Amino acid sequence: MLVMEPADHARWEAIQHWKADRLAPRPASWWDRVAGRAVGTAGDVLRGVPGAAEVGRAVVGGLGWLIEAGAGTAAASVRMVPVVETHRARGLPVDDLAGVRGLPLAEIGAAMPDLRTRYAVGGAVQGVGSSLLASGGTIVTVAGGVGTAGVAVAPGLGAVLTTMVLDAAVGVLVSQRAVARVAAFHGYDVSTPDERLFALGVLSLGLAEDNRRAAAYRELNGIAGVIARRGALRLTSAQAGAVVRAVSTSLALRLTQERIAQVVPVLGTVVGVRRTVRSLVQVVDDAQHLYAERLLRDRYDVPLAEAGPDDRGEIVDAVDDALAAR
């Protein structure tokens, strides 16, 4: 391992402190408990609606098709030439995307647009729109005393569930594009199979629930290890696409479950908007830290920890499935 320059060493230490805080277990906040109760109440009512299971299966089937249709679009929409030109316009000697990795991290950060604000605003608009559409098919009833509010679902159950699934799928695809943009500004092209896997690991961590973050980071290291070890067994573009579709669909299903609270008017809108904005901002923030760490590992040949059984997860399992299907 090479000796880091002072500025890079300071950034490395800052990333390690951030990571310790990000991955640390923490008790659920008051807001999370309120949101959890809203999700539980709405979910119980939806499950009790006649025909809900059949509608749910049909909508989930459509989710797989939607993810398959749009999985590559998010990354493909991030053009690499403008990223290189942005660095070059600042007077930096960059000829191609790989050359960006040799730049000081401070220069990379200065060239990168304020993605957190952009995606926060976009997430708020998306969250308000989908929540209003979902809650428009429901009414709130109160019976049996204070604190026993329930949700009565109007006839448009299919439209309500479709709206939630579509919102979750769009959230995953937008998050994929956010990760791809951060990766590009650090000199990594996620259109290549290996980089698509790493970006998927970053996305999985960014969207992970509190109790899964540490495992998601271990899996990200496992993915990096798989990429480094497999050599000739690296995935083809089609195989990497299959992995991305499978895992992205799983992530969208998890987000759909979180969005069930949207059927509760007013409260559901607040919960939905907050979660959508928070998840997008968190994905961007995680990507910025994780790609900076990745760049420093590559620059100074910092070794990864030895892979263990906890480094496996749905992404690594999907890689093995794709390789087995060759």
C-alpha positions in Angstrom: 0.0 0.0 0.0 1.4 3.4 -1.0 1.7 6.3 1.5 -1.2 8.7 1.0 -0.6 12.4 0.4 -1.7 14.5 3.4 -4.9 15.8 1.7 -5.9 12.3 0.6 -5.1 10.9 4.1 -7.3 13.5 5.7 -10.2 12.7 3.3 -9.7 9.0 4.0 -10.0 9.5 7.7 -13.1 11.6 7.3 -14.7 8.9 5.2 -13.9 6.3 7.8 -15.5 8.5 10.5 -18.6 9.0 8.3 -18.8 5.3 7.6 -18.6 4.4 11.3 -21.6 6.8 12.0 -23.5 5.7 8.9 -23.3 2.0 9.6 -23.8 2.3 13.4 -27.0 0.8 14.7 -29.4 3.4 16.1 -32.9 3.2 17.7 -35.9 4.2 15.6 -36.8 7.9 15.9 -40.2 9.2 16.9 -40.9 10.0 13.2 -39.9 6.5 12.1 -42.3 5.0 14.7 -45.2 7.1 13.5 -44.4 6.3 9.9 -44.2 2.6 10.8 -47.6 2.6 12.4 -49.1 4.4 9.4 -47.6 1.7 7.1 -48.8 -1.1 9.3 -52.4 0.3 9.5 -52.6 0.8 5.8 -51.1 -2.5 5.0 -53.5 -4.4 7.3 -56.5 -2.7 5.7 -55.2 -3.3 2.1 -54.7 -7.0 2.8 -58.3 -7.3 4.0 -59.8 -5.8 0.9 -61.4 -8.5 -1.4 -59.3 -9.1 -4.5 -56.2 -7.2 -3.1 -53.9 -10.2 -3.3 -54.8 -10.8 -7.0 -54.4 -7.1 -7.9 -51.1 -7.1 -6.0 -49.7 -10.1 -7.9 -50.6 -8.5 -11.2 -49.0 -5.2 -10.3 -45.8 -6.9 -9.1 -45.6 -8.8 -12.4 -45.8 -5.4 -14.2 -43.0 -4.1 -11.9 -40.6 -6.7 -13.3 -41.3 -5.6 -16.8 -40.9 -1.9 -16.0 -37.6 -2.4 -14.3 -36.4 -4.5 -17.2 -37.4 -1.8 -19.7 -35.7 1.0 -17.8 -32.8 -0.6 -16.0 -30.2 0.4 -18.5 -31.7 3.8 -19.3 -30.6 5.5 -16.1 -26.9 4.8 -16.5 -27.0 5.3 -20.3 -28.5 8.8 -19.9 -25.3 9.9 -18.1 -23.0 11.0 -20.9 -19.3 10.8 -20.1 -17.9 13.4 -22.5 -19.6 16.4 -20.7 -18.1 15.1 -17.4 -14.6 15.2 -18.9 -15.3 18.6 -20.4 -16.4 19.9 -17.1 -13.1 19.0 -15.5 -11.1 20.3 -18.6 -13.0 23.6 -18.5 -11.5 24.1 -15.0 -8.0 23.9 -16.5 -7.4 20.4 -15.4 -5.3 18.0 -17.6 -8.0 15.4 -18.2 -8.1 13.5 -21.5 -10.6 10.8 -20.7 -12.8 9.5 -17.9 -10.1 7.3 -16.4 -7.9 10.4 -16.1 -10.4 11.9 -13.7 -9.2 9.4 -11.1 -5.8 11.1 -10.9 -7.3 14.4 -9.9 -7.3 15.7 -6.3 -10.6 14.9 -4.6 -11.1 18.5 -3.8 -11.1 19.3 -7.5 -13.6 16.5 -8.2 -15.9 17.8 -5.5 -15.6 21.4 -6.9 -16.5 20.3 -10.4 -19.5 18.2 -9.3 -22.9 19.9 -9.3 -25.1 20.1 -6.2 -26.8 16.8 -6.8 -28.2 16.5 -3.3 -30.4 19.6 -3.8 -31.4 18.7 -7.4 -32.5 15.2 -6.4 -34.2 16.5 -3.2 -36.4 18.9 -5.2 -37.2 16.2 -7.8 -37.9 13.7 -5.0 -40.3 16.1 -3.3 -42.2 16.7 -6.5 -42.4 12.9 -7.2 -43.5 12.2 -3.6 -46.3 14.7 -3.6 -47.6 13.6 -6.9 -47.7 9.9 -6.2 -49.0 10.4 -2.7 -51.9 12.5 -3.9 -52.7 10.0 -6.6 -52.6 7.1 -4.1 -54.6 8.8 -1.3 -57.1 9.9 -3.9 -58.4 6.4 -4.0 -58.9 6.1 -0.3 -60.9 7.7 2.6 -60.1 7.8 6.3 -62.7 6.5 8.8 -62.6 6.9 12.5 -64.5 4.4 14.7 -64.4 3.1 18.2 -62.8 6.2 19.8 -59.7 8.3 19.6 -56.6 6.7 18.0 -58.4 4.0 16.1 -58.2 5.6 12.6 -58.5 3.1 9.8 -58.4 3.3 6.0 -61.3 2.3 3.8 -60.2 1.7 0.2 -62.3 3.0 -2.6 -63.0 0.9 -5.7 -59.8 2.1 -7.5 -57.6 -0.4 -5.6 -55.7 -1.4 -8.7 -54.9 2.2 -9.5 -53.7 2.8 -6.0 -51.3 -0.1 -5.9 -50.1 0.6 -9.5 -49.3 4.2 -8.4 -47.3 3.0 -5.4 -45.4 0.4 -7.5 -44.7 2.9 -10.3 -43.5 5.4 -7.7 -41.1 2.9 -6.2 -39.8 1.8 -9.6 -39.2 5.4 -10.6 -37.4 6.0 -7.3 -35.1 3.1 -8.0 -34.3 4.3 -11.6 -33.8 7.9 -10.5 -31.5 6.7 -7.7 -29.6 4.6 -10.3 -29.0 7.7 -12.4 -27.8 9.6 -9.3 -25.2 7.0 -8.5 -24.1 6.9 -12.2 -23.5 10.6 -12.2 -21.5 10.5 -9.0 -19.5 7.6 -10.3 -18.8 9.5 -13.6 -17.5 12.6 -11.8 -15.1 10.3 -9.9 -13.9 8.7 -13.2 -16.0 5.4 -13.2 -18.2 4.4 -16.2 -21.1 2.4 -14.9 -22.0 1.3 -18.4 -19.4 -1.4 -18.1 -20.5 -4.7 -16.5 -18.2 -4.6 -13.4 -19.0 -1.0 -12.6 -22.7 -1.7 -12.9 -22.3 -4.2 -10.2 -20.4 -1.8 -7.9 -23.0 0.9 -8.6 -25.7 -1.5 -7.7 -24.0 -2.2 -4.4 -23.8 1.5 -3.7 -27.5 1.9 -4.5 -28.4 -1.1 -2.3 -26.6 0.6 0.6 -28.2 3.9 0.0 -31.7 2.4 0.0 -31.1 0.0 2.9 -33.0 0.1 6.1 -31.2 1.1 9.3 -30.7 -2.5 10.4 -29.3 -3.6 7.0 -26.7 -0.9 6.3 -23.7 -2.7 7.8 -24.6 -5.9 5.9 -25.0 -3.8 2.7 -21.6 -2.3 3.1 -20.0 -5.7 3.7 -21.7 -6.9 0.5 -20.3 -3.9 -1.4 -16.8 -5.0 -0.3 -17.8 -8.5 -1.4 -18.7 -7.2 -4.8 -15.4 -5.4 -5.1 -13.7 -8.6 -4.1 -15.6 -10.7 -6.7 -14.7 -8.2 -9.4 -11.0 -8.4 -8.4 -10.9 -12.2 -8.2 -13.0 -13.4 -11.0 -10.9 -12.0 -13.9 -11.9 -14.1 -16.9 -15.2 -15.0 -15.2 -16.4 -11.4 -15.3 -20.0 -10.9 -16.4 -21.0 -10.0 -19.9 -23.1 -6.9 -20.4 -26.2 -9.1 -20.7 -25.4 -11.0 -17.5 -24.7 -7.8 -15.6 -28.0 -6.4 -16.9 -29.8 -9.5 -15.6 -28.3 -9.0 -12.1 -29.2 -5.3 -12.1 -32.8 -6.1 -13.1 -33.2 -8.8 -10.5 -31.8 -6.8 -7.6 -33.5 -3.5 -8.7 -36.9 -5.2 -8.8 -36.2 -6.5 -5.3 -35.3 -3.0 -4.1 -38.5 -1.6 -5.8 -40.6 -4.1 -4.0 -39.1 -3.0 -0.6 -39.8 0.6 -1.5 -43.4 -0.3 -2.4 -44.0 -1.7 1.0 -42.6 1.5 2.6 -45.0 3.5 0.4 -48.1 1.8 1.6 -48.7 4.7 4.0 -49.5 6.8 1.0 -53.0 5.5 1.0 -53.6 7.5 4.2 -54.7 11.0 3.2 -52.6 13.9 4.5 -50.4 11.8 6.8 -49.6 9.5 3.9 -48.5 12.4 1.8 -46.2 13.7 4.5 -44.7 10.3 5.1 -44.3 9.5 1.4 -42.6 12.9 0.5 -40.3 12.6 3.5 -39.2 9.1 2.6 -38.7 9.8 -1.1 -36.6 12.9 -0.5 -34.6 11.3 2.3 -33.8 8.2 0.3 -32.7 10.2 -2.8 -30.5 12.6 -0.7 -29.1 9.6 1.2 -28.3 7.7 -2.0 -26.4 10.8 -3.4 -24.5 11.3 -0.1 -23.6 7.6 0.2 -22.4 7.5 -3.4 -20.2 10.6 -2.9 -18.5 9.0 0.1 -18.2 5.5 -1.3 -16.8 6.5 -4.7 -14.3 8.8 -3.0 -13.3 5.8 -0.8 -13.2 3.6 -4.0 -10.9 6.1 -5.8 -8.5 6.3 -2.8 -8.4 2.5 -2.6 -7.5 2.3 -6.3 -5.0 5.1 -6.1 -3.1 3.8 -3.1 -3.8 0.1 -3.5 -5.6 -0.1 -0.2 -6.5 -3.8 0.4 -10.0 -4.9 1.1 -10.8 -6.9 4.2 -10.9 -10.6 3.7 -14.3 -11.7 2.4 -16.4 -13.7 4.9 -19.8 -15.3 4.8 -21.5 -12.0 5.8 -20.2 -10.4 2.6 -22.7 -12.4 0.6 -26.1 -11.0 -0.2 -28.7 -10.9 -3.0 -26.3 -9.1 -5.4 -23.5 -11.7 -5.1 -26.0 -14.5 -5.2 -27.5 -13.0 -8.4 -23.9 -12.8 -9.9 -23.5 -16.5 -9.1 -26.8 -17.3 -10.7 -25.9 -15.3 -13.8 -22.5 -17.1 -14.1 -24.2 -20.5 -13.6 -26.6 -19.8 -16.4 -23.8 -19.3 -19.0 
